[in-house]
């Protein structure tokens, strides 16, 4: 019985480790690009490859990236609702990922 329990536990631990290794959480600029595509693209041009302009006229992400705003300034801006921008209630990790994406456009 003890041997069987140890074998079941070993299989469980190996399976859990394989799942964790196979599906790492996406973070950084690639996760930020997904967030921008989901939440920001309706009002902002979010990439250098995106054609067209949006009618509301907010700055594009490439323009924001080249503005010289630091990560701390972007974080403060994204952490508080402002102007016509909706309160997206992003997590700290999502804000950091979005900042990484914006900075990748420099």
Number of C-alpha atoms within 10 A of each C-alpha: 6 7 8 9 10 11 12 12 12 12 12 12 12 12 12 12 11 11 11 11 10 9 8 8 9 11 15 18 19 15 19 23 22 16 18 22 15 10 13 17 16 13 16 21 23 23 19 12 7 11 9 7 13 14 9 10 10 15 15 20 22 18 17 17 20 12 10 11 12 12 15 11 12 18 16 12 12 20 16 13 13 10 6 8 12 10 12 12 12 14 10 12 13 18 22 22 23 26 23 20 24 25 20 16 16 14
